């Protein structure tokens, strides 16, 4: 039995700003708030995971671990 509802399928390249679970996932993963993720998408001009993460790194919002 395949239960696809157990884990949400995330696009590993784009952050869907309309899906709260995705915004929460990336915020938790990067150790920032949801609002920080939303601001990073807005100011970076992209919802690509790599672009948003680079923006957060360059603005000292998140650190490499």
Secondary structure, 3 states (H helix, E strand, C coil): CCCCCCCCCCCCCECCCCCHHHHHHHHHHHCCCHHHHHHHHHHHCCCEHHHHHHHHHHCCCCCCC
